[in-house]
Amino acid sequence: MASERVRVILNPRAAGGRALGRLSMVEAALRRDELDYEIVLTQGPGDATLLARAAMADGIRVLVAMGGDGTLNEVVQAFVDKDGAPVPGPDLALIPAGTGGDFKRTLGLSDEVDDAVRRIRHGTRREVDLGILQFLPHAGQSGVRAFVNVASFGIGGQVDSIVNRTPKWLGGKASFFVATLRAMASYRNANVRVKVDGETWYEGSVFNVAIANGRFFGGGMMIAPQADASDGQFEVICIGDLTKIEAAGLSSKIYKGAHLSAPGVKVARGTRIEAEPIHPWATVLMDVDGEQPGKLPLSATMARCALTFRT
């Protein structure tokens, strides 16, 4: 039987360049599995989206993201149009090679190259939901963005800004942990209003709010231990008006997913999440799959089973 056409989108800068160092192992594994493959490299921000759209136009059957959560996030932008409507496309697969690697944890995938390549041909096809955001972008960017893992606002946006300016040699967990400590030095809790499915759910000061399709963010924090990326609903976790000392004490529980019953934490589920600053002049930055594309106000809606992953 003829092999399916496979295209690998590789971010050579992922994990501080370590992703490119794995290329020879990946090609050897692809040849061993006798896959009909091509490898294309990104040259800069946004390239993975353009390359994913080109793969769709070329009739590629399996599109592989090789990098971290940011690379995957760029790839899934090709699965929505400019208005945020889902666009059908090829099956997706992951070769994890980035700083954070949070969505692979939700899918239960290992980092081993041989395992990743084996999933391309022999993996189970799993339908996965896709979040669609509308928000206030930075100048010159689109205000519509898809996300497959977690969108958050509050300190998360400041952490992203620091991580994306910092060398990645520390590795994922350490990079995000250090960035969080640095962000906490200057962060002030944001005053926001959050609606879930049209009803006001929270109004007040927050340390961070996560809109979760996946279970992990921030380099391994299990922010949404009950989230299911295929159930058609977001898990919303609000870490409320905590002091910096209280927030630091909560972080060890978040890594274990043991924080949901802690004081100051609220949880909800829904398919449409809206958030805005209580003071219109306030800037509340967003985190979207480890990227920092803009700020509140935002609206997040769910595209049920819009993606199919090989797992």
N, C-alpha and C positions, 0 to 999 in steps of 0.2 A: 504494500500500500504506500502511495506517495506520502512523503512527509509534509506536514503543514508548513507554510511559510512563516518564519519567525523573524522578528526584527527586535534587536536589543538597543535600547537608548541608554547610553552610558554617559554619566556625568563624571568626567575625569577629575574634577575638583572635589568630589564628594569625599568626606572624611579626611580632609587635608591632603588629597591626592592619593590616598591609599586605595581608592576604588580602581584607579588606572593600574595600580600594581597587581591587581587580581585578574587583569584581562587575559593573560596567557593561560591561567588555570581555567577560566571560563571558556575560552575557545577550545581548549583540549577536551573539556567535558561536553561541549556542544558537538564536536566531531565524534566523540565516543558514542553519543546517543544518535548519531547519524541524522541530525536535524538540519533542515534547509534554512540556514540562518544568515542574517546580515547584522553587522554592528555599526551603529552611527554614534558619533560623539557630539555632545553639546559644546558650544563655544562660549556661551554666556547665559545670563538670566533670560528666561522665556523660550530658549531654544527647544527644550524638551516638548513644549506644547506644539510648536511648529513641526517638529519631527513626528510627533504622534499624529497630527492631522495629515501629514504626508503619507504616513503608514496606512491610515484609513483609506486615503485616495488610491493607494497602490494595492489594496485588497489583502493586506497582511492579516493572517488569521490569529496570530498570537503576538502581542506587544509586550515586551519585557522592559521593566524599569530597573536599571542597575545604578543604584545610588542610595540616597537616604529618603526621608519623608518629604523633603523639599522637592526632590526629583520626581517622586510619585505624584505629588500635588500638581506639579507642572504638567505631567502626562494626563491627569484626569481632567484638566481644563479643556482638553480636546473633546470631552464627552458631554459638553454643554455648549449651546450657542450663545450669542451675544446677549440674549434676553434671559438666559438661565434655564432654557428648556433642555431636557436630556437629548443627547445625540447617540444613536446606536453605534457600536464599534466592535473591535476585535476583543477576544479574551485577553485578560491581563495576567502577567506573572511578575514575580519579584526575584531579583538577585540582590539581597541586602548588602549594601556596601557604603553606608552613610554614617553620620554622626549620631543621630537619635535612634532610628530604626524602631519607632514606636508601633506603627501599624502592623509590622510583621509579628510583633508580640501578640496582638489581638488575634491574628490568623494562626498563631501557634507555629510559625515557621522558624527553622534553624538558619544559622548563618553559613552553613556548609555549602560550598559551591556545587558539589555533586548532587546534594539534595535539591538545591534550587533548580538545577538543570533538569533533573529527573521529573520535577513537578510540571515542567513545560509540556512534556509528552504524556506522562502517566498520572498527573495530578487529578484530584477531584475538582469538578467545576462547581464553584460556589458563587451564588448570586449575592451581591453586596450593595447596600444602600449608598446613596450619594447625597451629601448635604449641598444645598445651593444657598449662597449668601448674597444679599444685596447690602451695601454699606457705603460709607463715605471714604473714597479712596484717597491716597496720596496723589499729588498733581501728576497728570499725564497717564494715570493707570485706569483700568476698568473698575467700575463699582459692582461688578458681578463676578463671583468666584465660587468654584466648586471646592468641596473638601470631603475627604474620605475618612479622616480620623477624628480630629478634635479642633473646634474653633473656640477660642476663649477671649476674654477681655479683662483688663485689670493689670496686674503685675505681669501676666504672661506676655503681653505685647512688649513691655520693656525688656523682659528676659530675651526675647527673640532678637531685639535690636542689638543687644550685647553679644549674644552667641554668634550672630551673623557677621560681627566685626572682629571676632576673636579667632585665632588659630585653632584648628581642630585636633591638634596632636594629643590633647588630654583624653580624647575619647568622648563618647556620647554622654554617659551619666555624669562624669566629672565636669564636662564643659557646661552642661545645664545647671549643675549644682553651684558651680562658681559664679555663673551668670546670675542665678537667683540671689545669691548673697550680695552681689554688687548692685542688683536692681533694688533690693530691699533698703539699701542705704539712702536712696533718694525717693522711693515710691511713697505716695500718699494715697490712702484708700479712696476709691472713686465713688461718687454718689450717682446711682443709676436706678432706672426703673426697668423691670423685666416682666414681660408678658409671656405666658405659655398658652398656646391655643386660644388667644384673644382675651384671656383673663389676667389681670395684674397679679403676679405671683410674688414678686419681691420689690420693695422700694426702700432704698437706703444706701448705706455705705458698704462697699465690698472690697475684699482683698483680691478676689478673682472669681470669675464665673466661667465654667466650662460647658460647652454644648457638644456633647460627645456622641459620636457614632462608634468609634473604637474605645478601647478600655484604658489605653496608656497615653501619656504625653510627657514632655519634659525629660526625655532620656530615661524612661523607665518608671515614672510615677504612675501608679494604678489609680488614676483620678476617678474612673467610672467603672468599678469592678462588676457592676450588673449590666453594663451596656452590651448589646448584641447588634453587630453591624449588619444583620440581615432581617431585623424585626420591624422595620418601617417606622421606628420612633427614635428620637433623641433622648439621651439621659442628660439632664441638666443638673449640674452640681454648683451650688453657690457657697463659696467660703466668704462669710460675711465680714462684719466690722471687727476683725481681729487686730490686736496689736502686733508689732513685729515679733515680739518674743513669743506670743501665742501662735503666730503663723509658723515660726521656725520650729516650735515644738510639735506642730501638726505634721510637718513634712515627713518625719519618719513613718507616721501612720499612713500617709498617702502612698508611699512606696509599697506598702504592704496591702493597700486597699482597705484599711481598717479605720478610715476617718469618717464614714458616713453618719455615724451616731454621735460624733463629737460635738460639743457645744459650738454654735455659730455656723454649722454646716446644714444646708437644706438641699433636698433632692426632689426633682420632679421629672415627669416624662411627657413628651408631646411631639407633635409633628410640625409645629410652627412656633418659632421663638423670636421675640422682638425685644430689643434693648435700646435704651437711649440714655444720655446723661440727664440727670435732673436739672442741672444748670446748662443751658444750651451752649454757653461759651467754653465749657470744660472739654478737654481732650482726653479721651479714654481709648488707648491703643488696643488693637486686636492681635491675636495670635491665630494663624490658620495653618495647621499642619506644619508648624515650625517656622512659618514665614510671617512677615509683618506688613500686610498690604494696605492697611488703613485704620480707621477708627469708627467709633459709634457715631450715629445710630446704625443698627443693623437689623436685618430680618433674615432668619434662617428657615428654609423649608426643606422637606425631605423628598427625594426622588427614589421611590421604592425599587430596589433590585435593579438599579440602572447600570451596574457593572457586573462582570463575571470574572472571577479570579480562578486561576489554577492553583490549588492548594494541596 
